[in-house]
Amino acid sequence: MTSGITIRYLLLHAYGRGGTIRTVMNQANSLVAAGWDVELVSVLRRRDTVQFPLDPRVTVSTLVDLRESAQEPPRGLLARLRDRRRARQLEEPAREIPRGEFGYRYFNRHVEDAVIAYVASLRDGVLVTTRPALNFLAARHATGGVVRVAQEHMNHGTHRADVQRRIVECYPRFDAVAVLTERDRQDYQQLLPGTRVIRIPNAVHSLDQIPSRHDSKIAVAAGRLFPQKGFDLLIPAWARLVEKYPDWQLRIYGSGEKKAELRALIEEHHLYNHVFLMGHTDRLDDELAKASFYVLSSRFEGLPMVMIEAMSHALPVVAFDCPTGPADVLTHGVDGLLVPPEDTVALADAMGRLMADQELRAEMGTAALLTAASYGPDSVHPRWEALFTELHETRHHDGAAKGLHV
């Protein structure tokens, strides 16, 4: 069925813990289980092992290994010269990556050149690039016959102006641009007339989950401790509820650069017995099953996968109606509650409504479980298989047709 097609996913750091990494590994696991040849290529590597479950049949390689254990002292004149050149390039800025790209700090001349050399070497199969910086390099340099698919894991409006300009320049060169929501598909289609833009949502890793009983006094939020996730808005919102619901807990799972600031915010609002920064967990499914509802306080999203995973545990959701994602998944008043973006008073009121009513939590949780079903692997991953097969066959057919006219 796969005709020996190799699917290569190019990730910035496949050994990290971000949502894009997790969803790409879900895709890789599903494809390799269906008989495809799948490779993950990590631009950078700082850890020894991947952080999410990955089928051993998926091969993993690295372009720039930054682990101390991977650094060997140069031996011989040529090796020393190469090492000096590498050291210089590590200090030089990237030439083709806009400064507004959220991952710009990870790129330098050495990393950029490694990516260019890799994508330029490809002659067959499908290359899937997973963030704007990698999309831009593939658009310009992956010209050796490989089918090119650009994935967008954030909505177009959140990209900075220099990235948006480069998108217009580069994305028409792709065989397909894959986005997560219908709103984003419409935005990109209008922006890129003539380019094939398709919507394929990310899939949850499993629908076989333990459902919440909705009787605990626990709410859960999860994500990187970065400004995007809005935990600095969630904590003051929770502070408004403590007097009326003193026995409820908010548990925030994740790690990141804003941990100290969030801890200070908890202290400022005297929430040390009510709000807990739980850190990273490898057992988030177990923690979701213990909760009674999930909170999404993001300033912006692509498609909030942890929220959908929470819904697969029959958890109702309280969410800011931020761009994009929550409103593309939730139906207000049915499987969750949507409130105006960054409105902490409205967020507190919605959370209080669920805290006060276990029957409402259970009713919305049942609806949330039904919503999550459409994001199961069996619903989503066949769409990737169909796309890759069609694009590969089209390229093969076009190549054969051109050969006939030579």
N, C-alpha and C positions, 0 to 999 in steps of 0.2 A: 504493500500500500504506500510506503514512504519512498520507494524507488531509490533508496540509498541517499536521500537528501540529508545533508548535515545542517542542523540549526545551531547557529553560534550566537549566544547572548553576550554582549560586551557591557560589563558593569564597571563603574568607577572603583568600588571596593566590595567585592563579593564576600569578603570576610567580616563585613559590618553587620549592624542590626536594624537597618532602616526598613521602612515598609516596602520600598521598591525592591530591595534585595529579597525580602520574603516572598513577594508575589512572583518575582521572576523565578525563584526556585520552585514555587508551586507549579508554574508553567513547565519548567524543565522536568520535574518529576512526572507530571502527567504525560508529557510527550514521550519521554523515554519508556514509560510503562506501555505506551501504545505502539512501540516499535521504532520510534525515530532515533536517529543518532543526534545527540545533544551535547554541546560543549558550552561551558561557562568560562569566559575569559575575564579575569579581574585585572583592571589597569594597575591598581595598587594592592599591596598585601602587607598588613602589619600584624596579623594574627596567624597562629599555626593552624587553626581549624575554622571551618565555617560555623556560623552560629545558628543556622536553621536546618531542619531535616533535609537531607539531600540524598537522592537515590545514588548508590555507588556506581551505577552505569553512566551517570553524568560525569564527563571528564572536566576537570578544573585546571586551568593554567593561569599564570600571572605574567604580566609584562614588566612591571617594576616592583621588585621584592625589597621592601624597606625594613624587613626584620634584621636585627643585629646578627642573628645566626646565619643569615644569608650573605653577609658581607665578608669577603675574603681579602686579605692583603694582596695587592697586585704583585705579580711575579714577572720579571722581564721588562724590557724597555717599552714594548708596545702596550703591555698591560698597564704600565704606569702612565703612559700618555693617554690611554683611553680613560683611566680613572680621573686624571686631571680634567679632561674634557667633560666628563660626566659631572664633576664637582662644579665646573663653571656653569654648565647648563642648568644644574639644580638651582642656581641663583638667578638665572635669567627668566624673565616673565614669558608666559606663553604668547605666541604671536597671533593665533587664530581663535582664541577663546575670549569672548567679551567679558569685561570686568563685572558686568551685572549678573553673570551666571552664578547661581547660588553656590556651586562647587568650585568657583574660580581659584580659591586659595590652595586647592589640591594640585593645580596644574602649574608646571613650569616648562621650560624649553625641553628638558630631558623627557619628562612624562609625555608631553605633546608629540615629540618625535617618535617615541616608542609606539604610541597609538597609531600615528600615521604609517609607520613601517608595517605594523600588523595589518591594518585594514587594506593597505595597498598590495599586500601579498596574497589576498584572497582571490580565488579564481572560480569558485563554485559554491553551491549551497545558498543558505540564507543567513544574512547578518542582521541581527536585531540589536539596535543601539538604544540605550535606556535613559538618556538625559540629554538636554540640549547640547552641551559641550561635545559629547560623543557623536551626537547626530550631525553636528556641523562638520566634524572631521571626516566622518564617513561619507557625507554628501560630496565633499570635495575630493577625497582620496581613495575611496573604495570603488574604483572604476574598472576592476579587472574581470568583471562578469558576474560577481556575486549579486544576488537579489538583496536589496536594501529595504529594511523596514525600520522606521523611526517610531519609538514609543514615547508618548508624553504622559508622565505620571502626575503632572500638575496642570491646573487650568491655565489657559493662555493669558488671562488678565493678570495673573500674579507675576508673570515674567517682567523684568525691567526693560526699559525702552531699547537699550542696545541689543538685548537678546531677541526682542520682538522683531527688530529690523533684520537681524540675521536669519530668523526663522523664515521670513518672507523671501530672502535670497536663496536659502539652502533647501528648504523642505520640498519644493517642487521637483527636486532631483530624485526623490525616493519613489520606490515602487508602491509604497503605501505608508501612510501616517496613521498610527493607531492611537486613539484617545479613549478616555474612560467614561465620559458622560455624553448624553445627547446634546446638551447645551454647548459643550466644547466642540463636538463634531460640527455643529452649525457654525460656530465662530471660526473654526479653522477652514471649513469649506468656503466660507465667504472671503476669508483672507487669502486662500490659496486656490483660486479657480483653476480647474483642470487637474488638480492633484487628487489622488484617491485618498480620502479621509474616511476611516471606518471607526465605529465605536465597538470596542470589546472591553467590557468591564473586567477588573481583576476578580479572581475567584477566591473564595475562602478555602482554606486547606482541607476542611472537612465539614460535613453537615451532621456527622454522627457525634453529637455533643450532649453532655449532661445538661438538662434544662434547669433554670433557676426555679426555686420554690416560692420566690418573691416574699419570703417571710423574714429575711434577715434585715437588719438596719444598716446596710452597707451599700454605698454607691461607689462605682469604679470609673476611673478615667485612665487612659494610657497613651503614651507617646513620648517622643524625645522631649527632654526638658529644654525646649527652644522657644523663642517668642511666638513662632507660628502656632503652636498648640494652645496658646492662650491660658495656661494654668495660672498666670498672674491675674487673670480676670475671674477664673473659677474660684480661687481661694477667697477673695472678698465677697463673692456671691454666697459662698457657703457660710461665711461669717454672719450673714443676715438671718440664717436659719437656726443657729446654735441655741438661742434662747428658747425657741419653741420646740426644737427637736434635739435635745442635748445628748440623746443616746445613739444618734446616727453617726456613722463614720464615712469619711471620704478617703478612699485609697487611690493614690496616683502612682501608676507603675511606669517606669522608664528612667533613663539616665541622660545626662547632658550638661551643657555648660551653664545653665541657669539654676542649678541645684541650690547653690548658696543663696541666691536672691529669693528663690521660692521659700526656702527655709526661714529666711528673715521675715518674709511676708506672713508666714504662719505664726511666727513669734509676735509680730506687730499686732495681729488680730487675736492673739491669745487662743490659738487653735491647736496647740500642741497635743491636746487630748482628743481632737476631733478630725484633723486632717493629717494624713501620713504619706510621706514620700517613701514609697516601698522599694525603689530601685528597680533594676532589671530583673525579670523572672523568666525562667524557661518553662514555667507551668502556668502561663496566663489563662489557659482554658479552665484550669481548676479554680483560679481566683474569680473568673467571670461567673462560674457556676455558683459561687458563694454569694454573689451580689443580688440586689433587687432591682437596680437599674444602672444604666450607663450614661455618662455625661461626655459630650463632645463640645469643647470650648474654643475650637480653633478659629483663628483669624481668616485662614483660607485653607483649602484642601484640594486634592485631586479627586480621589474617591476614597473615603475614609474606611480602610479595610478593617481596622480593629473594631470600629463601630459595627460593621456588618457581622464580624465574628461574634461580637457580643449579642447581636440579634439572633444568631444561630443557637445561642443558649437561652432563647426566649426572654431576653432582656429588653424592656422598653428603653427608649433613648430620649434624653433631653439634649438638644443641640442648638447652637447658634446657626441661623440660616445664612452661613457664610458661603462665598463662592469657592468652588462649586462642590457638589457632592451630597451634602446632607439632604437637600430638597430633592435631589435626583433619586434618592433611595427611600426616604421617609415620606409618609403621608400624615400630615399634622392631625393629631387627634385620633389616629387609628393605631399606628405602631410606635408612635413617639410624639414629642412636642417640640416644635420649632419656634424659636424666639428671635427677635431682631439681632443682627450681628453686634457683638461687644456690649450688649445691654445687660449689665450684671443684675439689675433689679428684676428684669423679666426672666433671666436665667434662674434666679433664686425663687421666684414665684412658681415657675414650672417644676423645679425640683421639689418644692414644698408640696405641690399638688400631688406628686407621686408618693412622697413620704407619708402623706396623710391617708392614702387609700390603697390598701393591698389588693382589693378587688380590681381596681383600675390597673394596677401594675400587672396583674395576672392576665387581664383581658388584652391589654396592649402587648404584653409579652407573647401571647399566642399569635397575634397578628404579625409581630416582628419575626417570629420563626417562619411564618409563611413567606414573608418578604425575602428573608435570607435564602430561601430555597432556590430563587432564581440566580443566585450567585454561587451555586455549588459547582464543583469541578465538572460534573457531568453535563451541566448546562453551558459552561463557558469554554472549556478547553477544545471541544470539537470545532468551535469557530476559528481557533488558531490553526488547527490542522487543515481546515478547509482553505483558509487564506494562504498558508504556506504552499499547499499543493497547487492551488490555482496560480499563484505568482511564479512558482518554479516551472509549471507547465507552459505558462505564457512566455516566459523567458526562453525556454527550450524551443518552443514553436517558432518564436520570432527569430531566434538564432538560426534555426534550420532554414527558415524562409529566406533569410538574408544570404545564407550559404548557397541556396539554389540560384540566386541572382548574380553570384560572383562570376 
